[in-house]
Amino acid sequence: MVPGLLEGKVAIVTGAAEGMGAATLHVFARAGAHVLAADVNAEVGEATVASVREAGGSASFFAADVSDWSQVEAMVKAAVERYGRLDCAVNNAGVSPDSQPLADLTEAEWDRVIGVNLRGVAICLKYELAQLVAQGAGGAIVNIGSVNSFRPQPNMAAYNAAKHGVLGLTKSASLECAPLGIRVNTICPGGIDTPMIQRAFAETGWSEADFAPVISLFNRLGRPDEVAQASLWLCSELSSYVTGVALPVDAGYTSR
Ligand SMILES: NC(=O)c1ccc[n+]([C@@H]2O[C@H](COP(=O)([O-])OP(=O)(O)OC[C@H]3O[C@@H](n4cnc5c(N)ncnc54)[C@H](O)[C@@H]3O)[C@@H](O)[C@H]2O)c1
């Protein structure tokens, strides 16, 4: 963590109650940002924000479901009302993958996964970009994809499609917004130790000892803050010549 890298900047982090979103909230606040932490889980989200404030950071919670257009519009409005502007955002909110062959996929399961992991990113981009464009002073957005954005796994068709789609959204936004000084990038995490992966272990009976050799050249799961640090870099001026990329943070998984 580089102190002050986002000094005085205003950031939105979605899915900030737990996992990588919570780590991103902490890292951005320590870097000097005012962070609007958005999540559907208000109880845990408020507690996470309280821990950031106890550590001396500037953050506040906003209850929003990223798959709902009006709630996302209100989320961006709240950031501007509370902190005066918007400089950067990390569109991280996501739900667990589907877990059946494509032939058994249900409408409800498709809608659950696509609704948050693809539609949610599109809606967040729409309202965040509208604000950044109106301000006319550039900005930076990170969308959270996955190693599944490049390398699909079986029995996760909706998740694979959503995460591939995040790359398309990122490229579209980066093309449109580069002339405006707004950078848009994707981070593609590998196996990261969050509540999402722990739920998957509980359902499958796998453990880190089983999964780490498959998913990581370092033979361990990643820590949420290791992804948050990459988001920090992509939202800071240190990455001023970087837009439209998909950055794996995956301990070499996709290089193998
Ligand atoms: N954990 C991994 O190994 C891994 C790997 C690759 C990509 N990812 C992606 O990283 C992101 C974060 O995952 P995580 O592992 O921290 O998950 P997590 O389940 O630990 O945390 C996700 C957070 O998003 C929130 N959320 C869920 N639906 C929401 C909605 N509709 N609106 C707003 N908030 C919502 C949850 O309440 C939770 O706080 C996701 O996009 C996920 O697909 C995770």
The ligand as a MOL file (V3000), in Angstrom:
LIG
                    3D

  0  0  0     0  0            999 V3000
M  V30 BEGIN CTAB
M  V30 COUNTS 44 48 0 0 0
M  V30 BEGIN ATOM
M  V30 1 N -13.0940 -15.2040 -4.6490 0
M  V30 2 C -12.5870 -15.5640 -5.8010 0
M  V30 3 O -11.7890 -16.5220 -5.8630 0
M  V30 4 C -12.9160 -14.8010 -7.0700 0
M  V30 5 C -12.1810 -15.1100 -8.2030 0
M  V30 6 C -12.4070 -14.3870 -9.3690 0
M  V30 7 C -13.3360 -13.3810 -9.3790 0
M  V30 8 N -14.0590 -13.0990 -8.2510 0 CHG=1
M  V30 9 C -15.0050 -11.9700 -8.3390 0
M  V30 10 O -14.6120 -10.9910 -7.4040 0
M  V30 11 C -15.7430 -10.2400 -6.9670 0
M  V30 12 C -15.8120 -10.2490 -5.4590 0
M  V30 13 O -15.9220 -11.5980 -5.0420 0
M  V30 14 P -15.6670 -12.0920 -3.5420 0
M  V30 15 O -14.9740 -13.3960 -3.6580 0
M  V30 16 O -15.1090 -11.0070 -2.7070 0 CHG=-1
M  V30 17 O -17.2020 -12.3790 -3.1480 0
M  V30 18 P -17.9510 -12.3300 -1.7330 0
M  V30 19 O -19.1770 -13.1690 -1.8910 0
M  V30 20 O -16.9830 -12.6810 -0.6760 0
M  V30 21 O -18.3640 -10.8000 -1.6250 0
M  V30 22 C -19.2430 -10.2470 -2.5760 0
M  V30 23 C -19.8990 -8.9980 -2.0290 0
M  V30 24 O -20.8080 -8.5180 -3.0490 0
M  V30 25 C -22.0620 -8.2320 -2.4270 0
M  V30 26 N -23.1380 -8.3430 -3.4070 0
M  V30 27 C -23.6510 -9.4860 -3.9400 0
M  V30 28 N -24.6590 -9.1960 -4.7710 0
M  V30 29 C -24.7850 -7.8450 -4.7780 0
M  V30 30 C -25.6480 -6.9390 -5.4490 0
M  V30 31 N -26.6270 -7.3770 -6.2630 0
M  V30 32 N -25.4830 -5.6110 -5.2410 0
M  V30 33 C -24.5240 -5.1600 -4.3960 0
M  V30 34 N -23.6960 -5.9740 -3.7100 0
M  V30 35 C -23.8110 -7.2980 -3.9070 0
M  V30 36 C -22.1550 -9.2420 -1.2890 0
M  V30 37 O -23.1150 -8.8610 -0.3120 0
M  V30 38 C -20.7250 -9.2650 -0.7740 0
M  V30 39 O -20.4950 -8.2540 0.1720 0
M  V30 40 C -16.9390 -10.8920 -7.6620 0
M  V30 41 O -17.2630 -10.1630 -8.8230 0
M  V30 42 C -16.4280 -12.2830 -8.0160 0
M  V30 43 O -17.1250 -12.8310 -9.1120 0
M  V30 44 C -13.8710 -13.8050 -7.1040 0
M  V30 END ATOM
M  V30 BEGIN BOND
M  V30 1 1 1 2
M  V30 2 2 2 3
M  V30 3 1 2 4
M  V30 4 1 4 5
M  V30 5 2 4 44
M  V30 6 2 5 6
M  V30 7 1 6 7
M  V30 8 2 7 8
M  V30 9 1 8 9
M  V30 10 1 8 44
M  V30 11 1 9 10
M  V30 12 1 9 42
M  V30 13 1 10 11
M  V30 14 1 11 12
M  V30 15 1 11 40
M  V30 16 1 12 13
M  V30 17 1 13 14
M  V30 18 2 14 15
M  V30 19 1 14 16
M  V30 20 1 14 17
M  V30 21 1 17 18
M  V30 22 2 18 19
M  V30 23 1 18 20
M  V30 24 1 18 21
M  V30 25 1 21 22
M  V30 26 1 22 23
M  V30 27 1 23 24
M  V30 28 1 23 38
M  V30 29 1 24 25
M  V30 30 1 25 26
M  V30 31 1 25 36
M  V30 32 1 26 27
M  V30 33 1 26 35
M  V30 34 2 27 28
M  V30 35 1 28 29
M  V30 36 1 29 30
M  V30 37 2 29 35
M  V30 38 1 30 31
M  V30 39 2 30 32
M  V30 40 1 32 33
M  V30 41 2 33 34
M  V30 42 1 34 35
M  V30 43 1 36 37
M  V30 44 1 36 38
M  V30 45 1 38 39
M  V30 46 1 40 41
M  V30 47 1 40 42
M  V30 48 1 42 43
M  V30 END BOND
M  V30 END CTAB
M  END
